[in-house]
Amino acid sequence: VLLVESGGGLVQPGGSLRLSCVASGFTFSSYAMRWYRQAPGKERELVATIDSVGGNTNYLDSVKGRFTISRDNTKNAVYLQMNSLKPEDTAVYYCSMLMVRRYWGQGTQVTVSS
């Protein structure tokens, strides 16, 4: 299993970013996917989940209405569209899947600062 995130960067408050995660090594369309984040000095937290076909999504309360998780099973990719970003969204963002154990990507840094 290999998960590779991209799309992070530095953005001003109120700005937007779109994170991508490309997966390989497993049947992507059969598994739910998740985005987590970890801010400095804090525990990793679950941000968003999407089922295997993209029909059911769930979000951390603090990102509801601002973030959207989606997937493209033809590209083995999951995305996180982040709008109206706030400084408290600053963190390393990871995509993840569960197959016997939980697998993680290397993470992509998102910094929201003026």
N, C-alpha and C positions, 0 to 999 in steps of 0.2 A: 504494500500500500504506500502510495506517495501522494502527498497533498502539498501543493505549491501555491502560496498566496502572493498576491501583488496588488498594487493600487494605492498603497498607503502614501503618506506624505504630510507636509505642513500646510495647514489651511487656516484661514481666519475664521473667527466665530461667525456663525451664520452661513458658512460655506458648505460645499458638498464634496463628497468623494464616493467613488464606486470601487469597492474591493472585489477582487476575483480570486477564486480558488479552483485550480485545475487538478483533477484527480486521476490516478491511474493505479493499476494493479488489482482492481476488483471491479465487479459489475456495478457501476455507479448508479444505474437506474433502479437498483434494488434496495438502496439504502437511504434512510433519512440523513440529512446533513445538518450541522450546527455551526454557528459562529460564536466564539467566546472572545473575551477580552481580559487583559490584565494590566491594570495601572500600577505604577511604581508603589511598592509598599502595601499593595492590596492583593486579595485573593483573586484568582481567575473567576470570572462570572459568565454565565450563559447569556448571550445577547439575543439570539434568534435561532429558531429551528424551522426546518421545512421537511415535509415527508418525501417519500421516494418519487412521487409523481408531481409534486409541487402544488397539491391541492389543499394542504393544511399547513398553516404557519403559526408560529407563536413568538412573542417578543417579551423582552424585559420591559417592565412598566416604564422605566425612564426613557426608553427609545421609541415607544409606541407612537405612531403618527409621524415619526421622523425617519425611521429606518425601514427598508423593505428588503426582505430576503427573497431570492428567486433562484431558479436553476434552469439549465439547458442540458437535458440528458443526451442530446446529440453531440454536445461538446464536452461532456463529462465535467461540467463546470457549475459552480454555485457562486452567487453574487450577493453582495450586501451594498445596497444603495443607501448612503447616509446623507441626509439633508439637515439643514438647520443645526449644524454641528455646534457643540458647546465645549468650552475648555474641559469640562468633566468627562467628555468623551475621549480625551487623550489616553491612549493605551496601546499595547501591542494586541493586534487582533489575529485570532487563530481560527482556521476552519478545522473541523473535526468530524469523524465518523466512528461508529461503534460496530465492530465485528470481532466477537469474542473479547477483545479488549478495545480501549479507545485509542484511536490514532490521531495524531496532530500534525499540522503543518509547521513550518519554521516561524511563522508569524510575520506580520507586516505592521510597521509602526505608523500610528496615526497621531499627529500632534495638532491640536487646535489652540492657536495662540495668535494674538495680534502683535 
